Amino acid sequence: MTSSHSTPPAVPARLRMPPQVLAALCCPLCQGALTGRGESLACPAGHAFDVAREGYVSLLTGRAPASGGDSADMVRARQEFLAAGHFAPLADRLAALVADVPQPGLVADIGAGTGYYLARVLDAVPGALGLALDVSRYALRRAARCHARAGAVGCDAWRGLPLRTGSVGVLLNVFAPRNGPEFRRVLRPDGLLVVVTPTEDHLGELRAALGLVEVDPRKEERLERSLGPGFGLAGDERLDVPLRLGHADARTAAGMGPSARHLAAGELDRRVAALPDPAPVTAAFRLTAYRPRSGA
């Protein structure tokens, strides 16, 4: 990973981020380099961004996104569900894919949530550094502490990524928004993008019984439309993970997704109570790897 700095930039004491990761960031307003100034990051043009006491920095500009990202309850549910190991096979497969990349340098996880997948990748690739990017401040508070070799930044992927062009060796995108042109801009010419999407079978048993949000049947079509101009397909695989979820885990699974915004707690509890205990559930993922197209 190259840097415009002859020496690593100064890191504010409160910011939990290696200097080499900070060197990959840029000001979201003018794209200038960022360095520590007290407990803020600032660029040569004078734009400054305060570091949160939890150790992350928000580089969001303008009006906050309407949704605000995952709520505190959604993030808490996600943390509990992932910590229980239910999606560990997916994390292990992501780690194996990144471990095959020569000198990955910076691994950036777009829509990283709590940083669970990023941390597993960094554990498997000792030489890599990590950056978790998310719009939710509740997720960023956890992601800032996900790994000693990672940092966390608040941003809205649709508005652009606060990263220097060609600064990223691997991009991860797990159940998150995809800004194809920005992904292509920040990824090295020899870099790798790995996208994880749910298949039509993902948590199907829970979706039917609990009335959860359905998987978009046109998700794959939208994926190709977003990434096709800048990326070529490098690999495509499916990973099915059989689960047996007790009632508490089934409720947590429902609470960590968008359905949490639409179902009243009492109604969700009633539906969970009607499930077998434990309930057989299938987690079904599609992992698609892409390489940047030359000249795109």
Residue frames relative to the residue before (quaternion, step in Angstrom):
aa qw qx qy qz dx dy dz
M 1.0000 0.0000 0.0000 0.0000 0.00 0.00 0.00
T 0.2589 -0.7789 0.5530 0.1428 3.56 -0.64 1.06
S 0.1631 -0.7841 0.5925 0.0866 3.55 -1.25 0.35
S 0.4719 -0.6563 0.5082 0.2972 3.52 -1.17 0.61
H 0.6041 0.5417 -0.3523 0.4664 3.59 1.30 -0.19
S 0.4237 -0.6742 0.5361 0.2802 3.59 -1.01 0.79
T 0.7530 0.1273 -0.1031 0.6373 3.56 1.22 -0.53
P 0.6286 -0.5403 0.3733 0.4167 3.62 -1.11 0.52
P 0.5164 -0.6554 0.4472 0.3222 3.60 -0.97 0.76
A 0.5734 -0.5798 0.4514 0.3623 3.54 -1.24 0.52
V 0.2322 -0.7759 0.5769 0.1057 3.57 -0.94 0.96
P 0.4593 -0.6710 0.4966 0.3037 3.64 -0.72 0.95
A 0.6067 -0.6032 0.3741 0.3580 3.57 -1.00 0.82
R 0.6985 0.4891 -0.2764 0.4433 3.57 1.01 -0.77
L 0.6236 0.5672 -0.3360 0.4201 3.58 1.20 -0.48
R 0.2419 -0.7705 0.5768 0.1230 3.57 -0.67 1.14
M 0.4490 0.6670 -0.4543 0.3836 3.57 0.25 1.29
P 0.4410 -0.6746 0.5132 0.2951 3.62 -0.85 0.87
P 0.5970 -0.5935 0.3917 0.3715 3.63 -1.02 0.68
Q 0.6329 0.5422 -0.3397 0.4360 3.60 1.04 -0.72
V 0.6272 0.5079 -0.3384 0.4839 3.59 1.13 -0.55
L 0.6309 0.5278 -0.3281 0.4644 3.57 0.96 -0.85
A 0.6333 0.5558 -0.3351 0.4216 3.60 1.02 -0.75
A 0.6511 0.5146 -0.3192 0.4576 3.60 1.19 -0.43
L 0.5978 0.5824 -0.3594 0.4175 3.59 1.21 -0.34
C 0.0843 -0.7679 0.6288 0.0886 3.54 -1.30 0.33
C 0.6328 -0.5305 0.4064 0.3911 3.52 -1.25 0.45
P 0.4189 -0.7273 0.4786 0.2578 3.63 -0.77 0.93
L 0.6654 0.5107 -0.3055 0.4508 3.59 1.21 -0.29
C 0.8325 0.1155 -0.0322 0.5409 3.59 0.96 -0.83
Q 0.4393 -0.7263 0.4195 0.3218 3.58 1.37 0.00
G 0.3953 0.7088 -0.4893 0.3192 3.60 1.17 0.44
A 0.6217 -0.5411 0.4105 0.3901 3.56 -1.26 0.38
L 0.2848 -0.7551 0.5699 0.1546 3.56 -1.15 0.68
T 0.0581 0.7745 -0.6291 0.0332 3.54 -1.11 0.72
G 0.6380 -0.5657 0.3676 0.3713 3.54 -1.25 0.41
R 0.0369 0.7508 -0.6585 0.0356 3.51 -1.16 0.83
G 0.7773 -0.1229 0.0269 0.6165 3.56 0.04 1.31
E 0.7248 -0.3465 0.2864 0.5221 3.57 -0.74 -1.06
S 0.5892 0.5182 -0.3843 0.4864 3.56 1.08 0.83
L 0.3360 -0.6451 0.6202 0.2936 3.50 -1.41 0.03
A 0.0097 -0.8071 0.5897 -0.0252 3.55 -0.97 0.83
C 0.3241 -0.7216 0.5795 0.1959 3.55 -1.25 0.57
P 0.6923 -0.4803 0.3180 0.4347 3.64 -1.19 0.25
A 0.6520 0.5194 -0.3227 0.4484 3.62 1.13 -0.53
G 0.5930 -0.6187 0.3460 0.3819 3.58 1.26 -0.06
H 0.4613 0.6453 -0.4806 0.3740 3.62 1.19 0.11
A 0.0673 -0.8217 0.5656 -0.0184 3.59 -0.78 1.04
F 0.1179 -0.7822 0.6116 0.0131 3.53 -1.15 0.80
D 0.3750 -0.7611 0.4906 0.1986 3.56 -0.61 1.17
V 0.3923 -0.6898 0.5615 0.2345 3.52 -1.16 0.73
A 0.4173 -0.7060 0.5131 0.2531 3.59 -0.82 0.97
R 0.6002 -0.5931 0.3920 0.3666 3.58 -1.09 0.62
E 0.6308 0.5372 -0.3393 0.4455 3.60 1.21 -0.43
G 0.6445 -0.5955 0.2981 0.3758 3.60 1.26 0.05
Y 0.6424 0.4752 -0.3450 0.4925 3.61 1.23 0.17
V 0.2690 -0.7371 0.5860 0.2021 3.56 -1.29 0.16
S 0.2892 -0.7433 0.5772 0.1750 3.56 -0.97 0.86
L 0.1077 -0.7838 0.6106 0.0338 3.55 -0.82 1.10
L 0.2991 0.7389 -0.5284 0.2920 3.55 1.16 0.66
T 0.1031 -0.7822 0.6119 0.0560 3.55 -1.07 0.75
G 0.7766 0.3240 -0.2363 0.4859 3.55 -1.18 0.49
R 0.7793 -0.3075 0.2519 0.4844 3.52 -1.28 -0.43
A 0.5047 -0.6474 0.4775 0.3134 3.57 -0.98 0.83
P 0.5847 -0.5755 0.4228 0.3849 3.63 -1.05 0.64
A 0.6163 -0.6024 0.3635 0.3538 3.55 -1.01 0.84
S 0.7119 0.4582 -0.2742 0.4562 3.59 0.89 -0.88
G 0.2982 -0.7706 0.5081 0.2431 3.59 1.08 -0.68
G 0.5349 -0.6211 0.4155 0.3943 3.58 1.23 0.08
D 0.7734 -0.3323 0.2468 0.4802 3.55 -1.29 -0.28
S 0.4516 -0.6846 0.5109 0.2577 3.55 -1.05 0.86
A 0.6936 -0.4528 0.3438 0.4424 3.58 -1.29 0.16
D 0.6650 0.4981 -0.3101 0.4621 3.61 0.95 -0.82
M 0.6456 0.5166 -0.3228 0.4606 3.59 0.99 -0.78
V 0.6605 0.4982 -0.3048 0.4718 3.57 0.96 -0.86
R 0.6392 0.5200 -0.3296 0.4609 3.58 0.98 -0.79
A 0.6532 0.5033 -0.3118 0.4720 3.58 0.97 -0.84
R 0.6457 0.5213 -0.3170 0.4592 3.59 0.95 -0.86
Q 0.6408 0.5252 -0.3245 0.4563 3.57 0.94 -0.89
E 0.6766 0.4925 -0.2979 0.4593 3.60 0.88 -0.92
F 0.6789 0.5014 -0.3000 0.4447 3.58 0.88 -0.93
L 0.6939 0.4631 -0.2838 0.4728 3.58 0.87 -0.90
A 0.6352 0.5364 -0.3325 0.4452 3.59 1.01 -0.76
A 0.6261 0.5382 -0.3326 0.4557 3.58 1.18 -0.51
G 0.5286 -0.6907 0.3706 0.3258 3.60 1.30 -0.06
H 0.3763 0.7636 -0.4740 0.2250 3.60 1.20 0.10
F 0.7690 0.2996 -0.1724 0.5377 3.59 1.04 -0.73
A 0.2684 0.7963 -0.5034 0.2011 3.60 1.18 0.42
P 0.6236 0.5345 -0.3740 0.4308 3.67 0.91 -0.64
L 0.6258 0.5124 -0.3408 0.4793 3.59 1.08 -0.65
A 0.6478 0.5138 -0.3198 0.4628 3.60 0.91 -0.87
D 0.6558 0.5115 -0.3119 0.4593 3.59 0.98 -0.83
R 0.6630 0.4976 -0.3162 0.4613 3.58 0.97 -0.78
L 0.6207 0.5242 -0.3385 0.4747 3.59 1.02 -0.73
A 0.6496 0.5209 -0.3155 0.4551 3.56 0.94 -0.89
A 0.6525 0.5144 -0.3156 0.4583 3.59 0.99 -0.82
L 0.6437 0.5220 -0.3258 0.4550 3.60 0.98 -0.78
V 0.6849 0.4680 -0.2883 0.4783 3.58 0.93 -0.86
A 0.6184 0.5617 -0.3474 0.4259 3.59 1.04 -0.71
D 0.6428 0.5262 -0.3173 0.4574 3.60 1.20 -0.44
V 0.5796 0.5853 -0.3749 0.4253 3.60 1.27 -0.18
P 0.3840 -0.7181 0.5196 0.2585 3.64 -0.67 0.97
Q 0.8553 -0.0745 0.0163 0.5125 3.56 -0.85 1.04
P 0.0360 -0.8508 0.5242 0.0125 3.60 0.53 1.12
G 0.2885 -0.7789 0.5197 0.1999 3.62 1.08 -0.48
L 0.8063 -0.1714 0.1678 0.5407 3.56 -0.54 -1.19
V 0.1509 -0.7507 0.6399 0.0651 3.55 -0.93 1.04
A 0.0749 -0.8066 0.5863 0.0046 3.59 -0.55 1.18
D 0.1834 -0.7801 0.5943 0.0673 3.56 -0.82 1.09
I 0.1995 -0.8015 0.5586 0.0764 3.56 -0.43 1.28
G 0.7830 0.1015 -0.1308 0.5996 3.57 -0.52 1.18
A 0.1469 0.8758 -0.4486 0.1011 3.53 1.11 0.84
G 0.3170 -0.7440 0.5330 0.2487 3.59 1.11 -0.40
T 0.8306 -0.1751 0.1539 0.5057 3.57 -0.86 -0.98
G 0.5317 -0.6409 0.4024 0.3803 3.60 1.25 -0.17
Y 0.3114 0.7938 -0.4795 0.2076 3.58 1.26 0.22
Y 0.7176 0.4379 -0.2676 0.4709 3.60 0.74 -1.01
L 0.6244 0.5435 -0.3376 0.4480 3.58 0.99 -0.80
A 0.6582 0.5132 -0.3154 0.4515 3.58 0.91 -0.87
R 0.6473 0.5115 -0.3252 0.4623 3.59 0.97 -0.79
V 0.6332 0.5231 -0.3271 0.4674 3.57 1.04 -0.77
L 0.6841 0.4860 -0.2962 0.4562 3.59 0.85 -0.92
D 0.5954 0.5512 -0.3617 0.4591 3.59 1.09 -0.59
A 0.7181 0.4534 -0.2424 0.4690 3.57 1.03 -0.83
V 0.7569 0.2822 -0.1553 0.5686 3.61 1.21 -0.44
P 0.2390 -0.8456 0.4548 0.1449 3.59 0.26 1.25
G 0.7054 0.4791 -0.2870 0.4365 3.62 1.02 -0.61
A 0.5934 0.6116 -0.3566 0.3831 3.59 1.23 -0.25
L 0.2651 -0.7075 0.6289 0.1833 3.50 -1.36 0.42
G 0.2387 -0.8106 0.5243 0.1055 3.58 -1.14 0.51
L 0.0753 -0.7632 0.6398 0.0504 3.50 -1.29 0.55
A 0.1787 -0.7685 0.6095 0.0769 3.56 -0.79 1.11
L 0.0541 -0.7941 0.6054 0.0002 3.57 -0.79 1.06
D 0.1661 0.7756 -0.5882 0.1577 3.57 -0.82 0.99
V 0.4700 -0.6752 0.4946 0.2803 3.55 -1.23 0.44
S 0.6492 0.5410 -0.3122 0.4340 3.61 1.19 -0.50
R 0.3896 -0.7255 0.5128 0.2426 3.58 -0.70 1.02
Y 0.6089 0.5523 -0.3589 0.4421 3.59 1.11 -0.56
A 0.6488 0.4890 -0.3094 0.4942 3.57 1.05 -0.75
L 0.6605 0.5287 -0.3171 0.4286 3.59 0.91 -0.88
R 0.5923 0.5734 -0.3721 0.4266 3.60 1.04 -0.63
R 0.6960 0.4252 -0.2637 0.5150 3.58 1.08 -0.68
A 0.6498 0.5389 -0.3262 0.4254 3.57 0.93 -0.88
A 0.5956 0.5893 -0.3656 0.4054 3.61 1.06 -0.67
R 0.7517 0.3483 -0.1893 0.5271 3.58 1.19 -0.50
C 0.3924 0.7673 -0.4527 0.2286 3.58 1.24 0.19
H 0.8071 -0.0531 0.0684 0.5840 3.62 1.06 -0.62
A 0.5694 -0.6301 0.4168 0.3240 3.56 -1.08 0.78
R 0.7319 0.4019 -0.2380 0.4961 3.61 1.13 -0.55
A 0.6473 0.5033 -0.3149 0.4781 3.59 1.20 0.40
G 0.1751 -0.7369 0.6373 0.1417 3.50 -1.37 0.34
A 0.2823 -0.7546 0.5692 0.1639 3.57 -1.30 0.20
V 0.0658 -0.8021 0.5926 -0.0344 3.53 -0.97 1.01
G 0.3494 -0.7181 0.5634 0.2117 3.55 -1.03 0.81
C 0.2423 0.7508 -0.5909 0.1686 3.57 -0.86 0.96
D 0.3556 -0.6790 0.5947 0.2426 3.52 -1.35 0.29
A 0.4118 -0.7558 0.4495 0.2391 3.59 -0.36 1.24
W 0.6352 0.5459 -0.3426 0.4257 3.60 1.08 -0.61
R 0.6916 0.4656 -0.2796 0.4761 3.60 1.15 -0.49
G 0.6650 -0.4467 0.3191 0.5063 3.58 1.24 -0.17
L 0.3908 -0.7180 0.5344 0.2149 3.53 -1.18 0.65
P 0.3851 -0.7385 0.5018 0.2333 3.63 -0.82 0.93
L 0.4414 0.6670 -0.4559 0.3904 3.53 0.80 1.14
R 0.5198 -0.6353 0.4698 0.3247 3.56 -1.09 0.71
T 0.6054 -0.5683 0.4219 0.3639 3.55 -1.15 0.65
G 0.8534 0.1212 -0.1144 0.4938 3.56 -0.91 1.00
S 0.4620 0.7223 -0.4169 0.3017 3.59 1.19 0.39
V 0.7040 0.4684 -0.2383 0.4778 3.59 1.25 -0.36
G 0.3164 -0.7574 0.5426 0.1784 3.56 -0.93 0.91
V 0.7897 0.0617 -0.0153 0.6102 3.59 1.09 -0.74
L 0.1478 -0.7552 0.6338 0.0781 3.54 -1.02 0.92
L 0.1367 -0.7556 0.6361 0.0762 3.55 -0.98 0.93
N 0.0097 0.7825 -0.6211 0.0430 3.55 -1.04 0.82
V 0.0443 0.8271 -0.5495 0.1096 3.56 -0.01 1.37
F 0.8271 -0.1477 0.0637 0.5385 3.59 -0.45 1.25
A 0.5663 0.6104 -0.3576 0.4228 3.61 0.99 0.74
P 0.6589 -0.5055 0.3651 0.4206 3.61 -1.23 0.30
R 0.2065 -0.7816 0.5819 0.0880 3.57 -1.16 0.68
N 0.0784 -0.7680 0.6356 0.0010 3.53 -0.64 1.21
G 0.3057 -0.8234 0.4489 0.1646 3.56 0.13 1.34
P 0.6895 0.4757 -0.3107 0.4492 3.65 0.73 -0.92
E 0.6672 0.4857 -0.3061 0.4746 3.59 1.00 -0.77
F 0.6058 0.5398 -0.3575 0.4623 3.58 1.03 -0.72
R 0.6715 0.4964 -0.3021 0.4599 3.57 0.91 -0.90
R 0.6443 0.5448 -0.3280 0.4247 3.59 0.97 -0.80
V 0.7653 0.4006 -0.2213 0.4527 3.59 0.76 -1.01
L 0.6290 0.5569 -0.3404 0.4223 3.60 1.18 -0.45
R 0.5233 -0.6209 0.4863 0.3227 3.56 -1.06 0.77
P 0.6246 -0.5523 0.3858 0.3949 3.63 -1.13 0.50
D 0.7376 0.3546 -0.2157 0.5326 3.59 1.15 -0.59
G 0.4275 0.7458 -0.4260 0.2820 3.57 1.29 0.25
L 0.3477 -0.7167 0.5737 0.1907 3.52 -1.41 0.11
L 0.1474 -0.7473 0.6431 0.0791 3.53 -1.09 0.88
V 0.0631 -0.7845 0.6166 0.0177 3.57 -0.87 1.00
V 0.0980 -0.8008 0.5909 0.0020 3.55 -0.63 1.19
V 0.1144 -0.7717 0.6231 0.0554 3.58 -0.95 0.92
T 0.0116 0.7822 -0.6215 0.0430 3.55 -0.84 1.07
P 0.4955 -0.6325 0.4851 0.3450 3.60 -1.14 0.44
T 0.3723 -0.6840 0.5677 0.2668 3.58 -1.07 0.65
E 0.7094 -0.4606 0.3172 0.4290 3.56 -1.30 0.14
D 0.6735 0.4997 -0.2941 0.4585 3.59 1.24 -0.39
H 0.4589 0.7307 -0.4356 0.2563 3.57 1.20 -0.29
L 0.8419 -0.0862 -0.0108 0.5326 3.55 -0.70 1.21
G 0.1737 0.8455 -0.4912 0.1171 3.55 1.18 0.61
E 0.6358 0.5380 -0.3380 0.4383 3.58 0.99 -0.78
L 0.6793 0.4633 -0.2941 0.4873 3.59 1.03 -0.73
R 0.6181 0.5526 -0.3573 0.4301 3.58 0.97 -0.78
A 0.6824 0.4883 -0.2949 0.4572 3.56 0.91 -0.88
A 0.7382 0.4414 -0.2427 0.4488 3.59 0.83 -0.98
L 0.7794 0.3570 -0.1774 0.4833 3.58 0.99 -0.79
G 0.4457 -0.7083 0.4486 0.3136 3.59 1.24 -0.12
L 0.2688 0.7866 -0.5114 0.2181 3.56 1.03 0.81
V 0.6691 -0.4916 0.3729 0.4143 3.54 -1.31 0.34
E 0.4095 -0.7280 0.4984 0.2322 3.58 -0.87 0.96
V 0.5446 -0.5796 0.4895 0.3575 3.55 -1.27 0.46
D 0.4999 -0.6610 0.4757 0.2947 3.56 -0.90 0.96
P 0.3793 -0.7533 0.4822 0.2372 3.64 -0.52 1.07
R 0.7048 0.4304 -0.2656 0.4975 3.62 1.20 -0.37
K 0.2859 0.7982 -0.4917 0.1983 3.59 1.27 0.33
E 0.6777 0.4906 -0.3081 0.4529 3.60 0.88 -0.90
E 0.6240 0.5359 -0.3363 0.4586 3.57 1.05 -0.74
R 0.6789 0.4792 -0.2906 0.4744 3.57 0.93 -0.86
L 0.5945 0.5673 -0.3532 0.4471 3.57 1.12 -0.66
E 0.6928 0.4689 -0.2789 0.4716 3.56 0.84 -0.97
R 0.6414 0.5269 -0.3311 0.4487 3.59 0.99 -0.75
S 0.6767 0.5009 -0.2894 0.4553 3.58 1.04 -0.78
L 0.8054 0.3295 -0.1417 0.4719 3.56 0.87 -0.98
G 0.5035 0.7152 -0.3976 0.2772 3.58 1.15 -0.54
P 0.6818 0.5050 -0.3306 0.4132 3.64 0.78 -0.86
G 0.7987 0.3346 -0.1652 0.4720 3.60 0.96 -0.75
F 0.7779 0.3146 -0.1384 0.5261 3.57 1.23 -0.34
G 0.2446 -0.7330 0.6137 0.1621 3.51 -1.27 0.55
L 0.5524 -0.6329 0.4345 0.3248 3.56 -1.06 0.78
A 0.1148 -0.8073 0.5778 0.0356 3.57 -0.90 1.00
G 0.7991 -0.1065 0.0740 0.5871 3.58 1.22 -0.26
D 0.0214 -0.7921 0.6092 -0.0305 3.56 -1.09 0.71
E 0.1570 0.7960 -0.5682 0.1374 3.60 -0.65 1.05
R 0.3120 -0.7249 0.5845 0.1886 3.51 -1.29 0.41
L 0.1043 -0.7797 0.6163 0.0369 3.53 -1.06 0.82
D 0.0752 -0.7852 0.6146 0.0080 3.56 -0.65 1.16
V 0.0820 -0.7975 0.5977 0.0036 3.56 -0.87 1.00
P 0.2579 -0.7682 0.5627 0.1634 3.63 -0.51 1.12
L 0.0900 -0.8006 0.5923 0.0107 3.56 -0.89 0.99
R 0.1386 -0.7246 0.6595 0.1443 3.51 -1.33 0.34
L 0.0700 -0.8466 0.5266 -0.0321 3.52 -0.23 1.34
G 0.3634 -0.6919 0.5838 0.2200 3.52 -0.93 0.96
H 0.7213 -0.4564 0.2869 0.4349 3.56 -1.24 0.28
A 0.6449 0.5242 -0.3367 0.4426 3.61 0.95 -0.81
D 0.6846 0.4716 -0.2892 0.4746 3.58 0.92 -0.88
A 0.6202 0.5337 -0.3510 0.4554 3.59 1.04 -0.68
R 0.6608 0.4896 -0.3168 0.4725 3.56 0.97 -0.78
T 0.6326 0.5253 -0.3307 0.4631 3.57 1.04 -0.75
A 0.6264 0.5396 -0.3350 0.4519 3.58 1.01 -0.81
A 0.6597 0.4900 -0.3037 0.4821 3.57 1.01 -0.78
G 0.6897 0.5235 -0.2760 0.4173 3.57 0.99 -0.86
M 0.6787 0.5116 -0.3097 0.4262 3.60 1.12 -0.50
G 0.6889 0.4714 -0.2821 0.4730 3.62 1.22 -0.17
P 0.7474 -0.4210 0.2724 0.4358 3.57 -1.29 0.03
S 0.5502 0.6162 -0.4045 0.3925 3.60 1.16 -0.42
A 0.5351 0.6415 -0.4037 0.3731 3.58 1.19 -0.48
R 0.6563 0.5196 -0.3161 0.4465 3.59 1.15 -0.53
H 0.7586 0.4397 -0.1863 0.4433 3.58 1.17 -0.52
L 0.7135 0.4213 -0.2561 0.4977 3.60 1.17 -0.42
A 0.4286 -0.6743 0.5351 0.2742 3.57 -0.90 0.89
A 0.6038 -0.6047 0.3790 0.3552 3.57 -1.00 0.85
G 0.6663 0.5136 -0.3161 0.4386 3.59 0.88 -0.86
E 0.6604 0.4957 -0.3071 0.4732 3.57 0.97 -0.82
L 0.6424 0.5122 -0.3281 0.4661 3.58 0.96 -0.79
D 0.6458 0.5146 -0.3254 0.4606 3.61 0.93 -0.82
R 0.6390 0.5280 -0.3308 0.4511 3.58 0.98 -0.81
R 0.6812 0.4831 -0.2906 0.4671 3.58 0.92 -0.87
V 0.6320 0.5217 -0.3387 0.4622 3.59 1.01 -0.76
A 0.6456 0.5419 -0.3249 0.4290 3.59 0.95 -0.84
A 0.6592 0.5110 -0.3062 0.4590 3.59 1.15 -0.52
L 0.5417 0.6241 -0.4016 0.3946 3.62 1.25 -0.16
P 0.5637 -0.5169 0.4875 0.4212 3.60 -1.25 0.25
D 0.1745 -0.7850 0.5856 0.1020 3.59 -1.15 0.51
P 0.4512 -0.3534 -0.7741 0.2689 1.55 -0.62 2.42
A 0.4274 -0.6882 0.5270 0.2568 3.56 -1.27 0.40
P 0.3887 -0.6948 0.5436 0.2658 3.61 -0.94 0.82
V 0.0301 0.7982 -0.5940 0.0959 3.57 -0.72 1.12
T 0.2481 -0.7647 0.5780 0.1400 3.58 -1.09 0.73
A 0.1832 -0.7227 0.6560 0.1173 3.53 -0.95 0.98
A 0.0073 -0.8261 0.5602 -0.0614 3.60 -0.62 1.10
F 0.0354 -0.8279 0.5568 -0.0569 3.53 -0.50 1.26
R 0.2069 -0.7094 0.6527 0.1669 3.51 -1.31 0.50
L 0.1153 -0.7790 0.6149 0.0423 3.57 -0.80 1.08
T 0.0222 -0.8063 0.5896 -0.0421 3.56 -0.62 1.17
A 0.1746 -0.7897 0.5842 0.0671 3.55 -0.81 1.08
Y 0.0902 -0.7971 0.5971 0.0081 3.56 -1.03 0.87
R 0.2025 -0.7246 0.6432 0.1424 3.51 -1.32 0.54
P 0.5424 -0.6175 0.4416 0.3598 3.62 -1.02 0.66
R 0.4226 -0.6673 0.5492 0.2731 3.55 -1.09 0.74
S 0.4599 -0.6734 0.4985 0.2940 3.57 -0.91 0.84
G 0.8181 0.2356 -0.1851 0.4909 3.55 -0.92 0.88
A 0.5141 0.6529 -0.4235 0.3606 3.60 1.25 -0.09
